Amino acid sequence: MSKNILIIGGTGFVGYHIAKKCLNLSWKVVSASLRPPKKERRLKKVKYIKLDTSKKNFKILKKYKFDYVINSAGYVEHKNIERIMKGHYLSVKNLYAYFKNRNLKSFIQIGSSAEYGNTKMPHKEFFNCKPLGVYGKYKLKATHFLLKKFKENEFPVTVLRLYQLYGPRQDINRFIPILISSSVKKEKFFTSSGKQKRDFLYVSDAVEATIKSALSDKSKGKIINIGYGKSTMLKKVMNLVHLRTGFFDPVCGKIKLRVDEKKDIYPDISQAKKILFWKPRINLKIGISKTINYYKKQYRQ
């Protein structure tokens, strides 16, 4: 029997890749977003609907019956407090209110490593979180709200705290796509010192973890870290891209660290291995090569 899934934010980078995987599994996919998909992220068999989840009018969903809901939506930038609150907290409360009595098998909340904030490494799910920025604070509020609803009435939620994702079809607004784009187009790359370290996860690995979470009974009511499990210095990533593109023109020191930005960020992923029987498959060298190949093709068109 075909499964029915709603992806909130299905026109975004993560949402697109989740939708594509679900279509490959012969699931019926509905995407709900504020905006239509970009040309390179439109999938023929996905039903795209416009929905503002920060408002309570969900009438457009009433003709559908969903088995799974994945909330991968939210305001990308970290500056507009009201938009962050609406996109990452109020929307979650509204989604819960609509779906709480609709017999969902799973509700997957895409959380963030920013929820941990000022805690030691590696991040572990039981840590007392101390988010430093507004984005992390509202992501954490959403996590607490949903886990409370799991305890109160067994709302089937799993919170996946994702780390730095990268891969094909990502918008040019994050470190790796900006780096690759500048190298492929032979442009200057404005960067920080590059000494900070981050956990980078190829998008297909994150998608696999998300699908496994949706299908898992043991994941319900839990927070699960989804990352590569170790950090890599940004300078090393720059060198990898340089080696594979043959061009790199950095302007160091132009990008300043945010107040809430830590020097080293990476998770403990033992929960994901134990509960989901999941571990990342694509290492950074292979992932970077796959991503570069995609952008090279895009810029040749």
N, C-alpha and C positions, 0 to 999 in steps of 0.2 A: 504493500500500500504506500502511495506517495505521501511524503511528509510536507507540511505547509509551514513556511517560515516567513516571519516579518523581520526585516532588517531596518532598524531606525538609523538613518544616516547611510543608507545603501548606495548613495552616489559618491561617497567619499572614498579615499584610498583603501582603508581597511574594509569598508562595506562592500566595495566592488569585488575585492578578492574573496570575501566570504560568499557573496552571491554567486560568483563564478564556480566556486567549489560546490556549493549546494546544487547548482544546475547540473554539474557533472555527476552528482549523486542522484539525479532525477527527482529532486525536490521541486515543489512549486514555490517560487520566490516573489514576494512583494517588497518593494523598497519604499520607505516613507522618508521624505526629506523636504527641506524648504525650497531647494532648487533642483532643476532637472540635471541629469548627469552630463558631464562633458563628453564630447564625441568619443574620446579614447576610453571612456569608462561606461559606455552604454552597452548593455547586454540585451540581445533580441528577445529572449524568453522571460525577462524580468518585467513585472508589472510595476511601473513607476507612478506613485501618487504623491501629491503635495500635502504636507502635514506639518503644522507648527505645534510641536508637543509641549511648548510652554503655555499653550492655551488648552482649555478643557474640552473643546469641541472635537470629538473623535468619531463623528457620524460616518465619515468616509470609510471607516474600518468595519462597520457593522455587517456588511455583506460577506465578510471573510471569516473563516474559522482557522485559527493558527494553532499549531502544535508547539512552536518555538518562537521566541522573540529575542533578538539580539540588539542591544542598544549600543551602537557604535557612534552615535551622534554627539555633537557638542561644538561649542565655539572654540576655534583653533587658537586664536591669540589669547594672551594671558593678561591683557590690560583693562578691558572694559568690564568692570565689576558686575554691572547689571546683566550684561549678556552672558557672562560666565555663570552667574547665579541661575538665570533662566534656563540656559542650555544644559547645565550639568547637575542641577538640583531640583528646581521646580518641575522640569520636564520629567524627571524620574518619579516624582510624587504623582504627577498626572498619569503617567504610564501605569503605575501601580494601581491607582484608583480605577482605571479602565479594565485592566486585565486580572484583578485579584479574584474575580469570580468566574473566569472564563476557561477554567480547566487547562491551563497551560502545562506542558510537560517540563519546560525549562524557560527561564528568563535569564539571559546572560548579560550582565552589566560589564561593559568595558571600562575598567578603572584605570588608574595610572600610578606609576612609581612615585609621582609627585606627592602622593598621599603620605608617604613615609617622612618626607621632609628631613628634619635634623635628627636622624637616627643613625646608628652605626651600620657598617657594612659587614657581611652581606645583609640585605633586607630580608627579614623573616616575617611571615604573615601574622604572628602573634605579637609583634612589637606594638608598643604604645606610640602611635603616630604623632608626629609634630610637624605638620606641613607649614612651610614658610611663606608660600605665596597664596593668593586668592584662589587660583585654579585648583591647587592641591587641597585647600580647605573645603571647597564645595564638592570636589570629587569624594573626599572623605565623608562629608555630611550625607551624600547620596549612599555611600557604602553602609554607614550606620543605620540609615533609614531602612534600606532594603533588608539588612540582616535582622533588624528588629521585626519586620513583617514576616520573615521566615520563622522566627521564634514564636510570634503571636498566632499565626495561622498557616504555617508551612508553605508560604509563598515560595515557589521553586527557583530561588535565585542563586546564581553563582557569580561572584565578583572576580574578574580576571584583571590583575594588575599588570599591564603591559609595559615593556621597556622601549628602548629606541627602535622602532620598526623602520625598515627601508625596503626598497624593491621597485620593480617597474610600476609606472603609472602614478607615482607619488607626486604631489604638487611640489613645485620648486620653492618650498618655504621651510625646509629643514636642512640640517647640516650635510647629510650625504647627497641628496639630490642637487643642492646648490653647488657643492664641491664638484660633482660629476659634470653637471651642466657647464660650469665655468671651464673645466678642463677640456671637455669635448668641443666646446665653442671657442677654445683658445682665448679666454678672457681672464682678467685678474680675479683672484679669489681673496676676498676680505675676510680675515680670520682673527681669532684670538691667539694667544700663545700656543694653543694646541696641546698644552700639557695636561688638561683635564681628561679624565677617563670615563667612558660610558659603556654600557652593555648594549650591543647592537644585535637585533634579531631579524632575520629575513622573513618577509611577510608570509610566505607559505607555511612556515613553521608556526606562526601565530594563528593562522587560519586552522591548521590541523588541531591545535590545542582548543580552539573555540568550538569546533565541531565535536570533539571528544567530550568537552564539558557539557554541551547541550544534550548529549546522549547518555551522560553518566548520572546515575542516582547518587553515587557517593560524593559528588561535588556539590550537592545542594546545601545551601547555608554556609558555604565556605568562601574564603578569600584564597586565591591561588596566584602566585607569581608566575608570569610567563615572560621569560627572557632567555638569553643564551647561557647565563650563569657565570659569566666572568666579564670583566671590563677591558677595554682596549683604549690606549691613548689616542687622541684625535690625530696626533702627528703620524701615527702608524697608518691610520686610515688614509690620510693625505698621501703618504708614500705609496700605498697600494694603488690608489687611483692614478698617481703619477706614472707608476710602472706600466699600468694597463692602457693608459691613454697617450703616453709619450709627451704630455704637456702639463705643466703646473706652474702658475705664476702667483705665488701667495703675497699678500700684503698683511703682514703680521701685526697684531696689536690694535687693529682697527675695531674689533668687536670686543666689547667689555662683558664680563660675566655679570649675570643678573644677581641681585642681592640674595635671592633664594636658591642660587645655583651652587651645588657642591662640586668639589674637585673630582670625586670618585663615586660612581653610582653603579651598583650591580646587585642582583638578587640571589637568594638561595632558592633553587628550583626543585628541591627534594620533594615538596608537596605535589607538584605537577607530575613528577616521575612516579610517585607512590599512588596517587589517586587516579590520575588520567592515563597512566602508563605512556607518558609522553616525554620526549626529549628532543631538542633541536637537532635537525639533520644537516642544515646548510651552514657551513663555516663562513667566516667573513671573506676569505679570498674568493670562494665560489660565488657567494652572494653579491659581492662587489662586481665581479665579472659579468654576472647575469644582468645586473642593473645597468652597467655601462653599455652592454650590447643593446639593451632596449633604447636608451637615450640616443645612441649613435644612429639607430634606425629612424627614430623620431626626427632627428635633425637633418637626416638625408632626404626626408619627404618634402 
